[in-house]
Amino acid sequence: MLPYSIFLVVSGLLLSVAERFWPREPRQGFFRREFGLDVLYLFFNAEVVGALVAIWITRTLPPEAILPLRNLLELNGLAAQPLWLQTIVLLVSKDFLQWLVHNLMHRVSALWQFHKTHHSSTNMDWLSNWRFHWFEIVVYQMVLYVPATLLGFSAEAAFGCAIISTAVGHFAHANLRVRIGFLKYIVNSPEMHTWHHVHPDAGPQDRNFAITFAFWDWLFGTVYLPAEFPKRLGIRLTSAAGR
């Protein structure tokens, strides 16, 4: 956990400095509205918690409960593969599952009741990456990581995947007026993700579901990326559907 804590501090400091120099919303200060609330979310909603819980669960299961699954899928040798290969395979496959689940959270009313917590931010910066209902972190992340560890991915690969996902999430939520050129087709970024958080009165809803990789939205036609940034973020609280 120490390297992860150091990563959080360093990445947070770097993005906080960048947000002062290249802000999307210049009037939004560091101690913006609900800053303290998002700091609390930061301490309780780390993605790595889901990975660590999944690793603990699978390591407490007896080998006879895991081996039949790995034998069935012929994945016994997965943990023997290079760490970089495990991390890439896990990152891409997990990210696609997250994209699908994220899509459902916007389209299924019962799931939206949990997910709308994340969209309640009206002043967004890198800290907004942590504003989630506990259901999404403890259950959602754990459900994704348990099969990964059961299938033979190493703890190091799961941890590395969590670090990469968190770093991209920080960047995508940051209060930055930056454009990343051709990389917009590959990785999530502020220019794309702010439109995912656009208020219903300021832009189309249910677009740009990317978590880490942007290419899922380009492939499945859910991308929305105009030249400007949205004028307003958040949700309509008075709607019967909560949107």
Residue pairs with C-beta under 8 A, 6 or more apart in sequence:
1 48
1 52
4 46
4 48
4 159
4 162
4 163
7 163
7 166
7 167
8 42
8 46
8 166
11 126
11 166
11 167
11 170
12 126
12 127
12 170
15 125
15 126
15 170
15 171
15 174
15 176
16 30
16 125
16 126
18 174
18 176
19 30
19 125
19 126
19 174
19 175
19 176
20 30
22 176
22 177
22 178
23 175
23 176
23 177
24 175
24 176
24 177
24 190
24 194
24 229
25 123
25 175
28 123
28 125
28 175
32 123
32 125
33 122
33 123
34 121
34 123
35 127
37 131
38 121
38 127
38 128
38 130
38 131
39 127
41 127
41 130
41 131
41 132
42 127
42 130
44 134
44 137
45 130
45 131
45 132
45 134
45 137
46 130
46 137
46 166
47 137
47 141
47 162
47 165
47 166
47 169
48 159
48 162
48 163
48 166
49 137
49 138
49 141
50 137
50 138
50 140
50 141
50 142
50 144
50 145
50 162
51 141
51 145
51 158
51 159
51 161
51 162
53 138
53 142
53 145
54 141
54 142
54 144
54 145
54 146
54 148
54 149
54 158
55 145
55 149
55 155
55 158
57 142
57 146
57 149
58 66
58 146
58 149
58 150
59 149
66 150
67 76
69 150
69 151
70 76
70 78
70 150
70 151
70 152
73 151
75 151
75 152
76 152
77 152
78 86
78 151
78 152
78 153
79 86
79 152
79 153
79 154
83 154
83 156
83 157
83 160
86 153
86 154
86 156
86 157
87 157
87 160
87 161
87 164
89 153
90 148
90 153
90 157
90 158
90 161
91 161
91 164
91 165
91 212
92 213
93 148
94 144
94 145
94 148
94 161
94 165
95 165
95 211
95 212
95 213
95 216
96 216
97 144
98 144
98 211
98 212
99 209
99 210
99 211
99 213
99 216
99 217
101 140
102 115
102 209
102 211
103 206
103 209
103 222
104 111
105 111
105 112
105 114
105 115
105 136
106 112
106 115
106 205
106 206
106 209
107 206
109 241
112 241
112 242
112 243
113 242
114 133
114 135
114 136
115 133
115 136
116 235
116 242
116 243
117 131
117 132
117 133
118 131
118 132
118 133
118 136
119 197
119 234
119 235
120 131
120 234
120 235
121 128
121 131
121 197
121 233
121 234
122 199
122 232
122 233
122 234
123 175
123 233
124 173
124 175
124 194
124 197
124 233
125 173
125 174
125 175
126 170
126 171
126 173
126 174
126 175
127 173
128 173
129 166
129 169
129 170
129 172
129 173
145 158
148 158
149 155
149 158
164 212
165 211
165 212
168 187
168 188
168 211
168 212
169 188
169 211
169 212
171 188
171 189
171 190
172 188
172 189
172 190
172 192
172 193
172 210
173 190
173 193
174 190
175 190
176 190
177 190
177 229
178 189
178 190
178 191
179 189
179 191
180 187
180 189
180 191
183 189
184 191
184 192
184 214
184 225
185 214
185 215
185 218
186 213
186 214
186 215
187 212
187 213
187 214
188 210
188 211
188 212
188 213
188 214
189 214
191 225
191 229
192 208
192 210
192 214
192 217
192 223
192 225
193 208
193 210
194 229
194 230
194 233
195 203
195 204
195 207
195 208
195 224
195 225
195 226
195 229
195 230
196 207
196 208
196 209
196 210
197 230
197 233
197 234
198 204
198 205
198 230
198 232
198 233
199 230
199 232
199 233
199 234
199 235
199 236
200 235
200 236
200 239
200 243
201 232
201 236
202 230
202 231
202 232
202 233
203 224
203 230
204 224
205 243
206 222
207 217
207 222
207 223
207 224
208 214
208 217
208 222
208 223
208 224
208 225
209 216
209 217
209 222
210 216
210 217
214 223
216 222
217 223
235 242
235 243
236 242
236 243
